[in-house]
Amino acid sequence: MNAPYGTNDASYQAAGQFEGLIKLVEDFYGFMQTLPEAKHVLEMHNPDLAVSKDKLARFLSAWTGGPRLYKEKYGAISIPSAHSHLAIGSSERDAWLLCMEKALAQQPYEQDFREYLLKQLSVPAERCRNRD
């Protein structure tokens, strides 16, 4: 029997390890670039998304119980502090989560893992919100 998601590296394994997370992040930013709801959130990013993609994939690695790749390259992160210079309200949070939901649907993940991950990702997404 597999360990439940969120235990040790069970989520990291279910996500396809770092290669799977890179694919998820690529699909996420694909939706970020095409969904009108995400236009404002995309504008908060550097036009060259390479660093943003790298940071998100590395963050997700540790966040899912895998290697702490973000810390190795960029140092420690505080989600609220890292986003405090951006005006992030409920609509931006929801647009981010919409892109993630659509990206998750593109992955070869079990449906219960998709649902689990989206629910868990709503926590850091909410922590980025700094406006009403």
N, C-alpha and C positions, 0 to 999 in steps of 0.2 A: 504494500500500500504506500502511495506517495504521501509525503508530508503535506499538510494543508497550506494553501497559499499564505504567504506572510510568515512562514516558519523557515528559519535558516535561509537557504537559497532556493526554496521551492518556486517562488514567483519568478526569479531570474531564470531558472530552468524552463518553466512553463512559457516564458517569453522568448525562448530560443537563444538564451545567453546574449552576449554582446551583439552578435550578428543579427539576432532577431530584434533587438532594441534599435539598432541602426535602421533596419527596414521600417519599423514602427515610426521612428522619427522622420525618416524620408517621406513616408505617406502623410504624417501629421503636417509637415510643412507644405506638402503638395496641396492639402486642403486649405491650409492657411493662405496660400497664394491664389486659390480659386474661389473660395466661398465669400460672397459679399459681406456676410456677417462678421468675417474675420479681418476685413480690410484695415480697420483701425488698429487692431492688435498687430498685424503685419507691419504697419507703418512705425511701430515702436521698435522694430528690429533694424539692425544694420542691413542695408540692401544685399550685401554679401552674407548669405545665411550660413556659411560654412562654420563659423565659430558658434553660432546659436545651435546648430544641429549637433555639433560636437559636444557642447556643454550639456544639452538636454540628454543625449544618449549616455554620456558619462554619469550624469546625475541619476538617471533611471537605473543604471547598473547597480550602484550602491543602494538606491532606494528599494530595489527589488531583492536585495540580499546578496548581490554579486560583488565583484571587486569594486573597491572605492576609487574608481578611475577619475572621477571629478576632482577629488581631493589631491590625488597624485599629480594632476596637471595644473589645476587652478587654485588649490588650497581649499580651506573650509568654506562652506556656504551657509548663509542664513537666508532662507527664502524671502522673508519680508524685507530684509535689508537690501538684498540684491535687486529687488523690484521697487524700492521706495521712491526712486526718482521718476517713476512712471505713474501716470494717472490711470489706475486700474479700478474700475467699478464693477458692478454686477454684470453689465452687458459684456465687458471685456472678458471677465471670468467665464461667462457662459459661452462666448464665442470660442475661447481656448478649449473648453471642454467639448464643444460641438466638433471641433477639428479632431480632437483626440478620440471621441466616440466613433467618428467616421473612419479614422485611421485604424482603430482597433478592429473594426468590422472587416478590414482588408487583410487582417493577419490570420494565419492558420491556427489560431488559438481556440481552445475549448470555449464554448459560450459562457460557462460559469466563470472562467478566468477573465474574459472580456468584461463581464459585469463587475467582477470583483475589482479589477484594475481601475475601471472608470470611477467606481465608488471611492476607492482609495485615493485616486488622483484629484478628486474634488476637494480633499483636505488641503494639499499645498496650493491648489488653484485659489481656494478661498483665502489662504494666508497671504497671497499676493495682493488681494483686494485692499485698497487703501482709500477708497472713495465710496460714498453712498450710491 
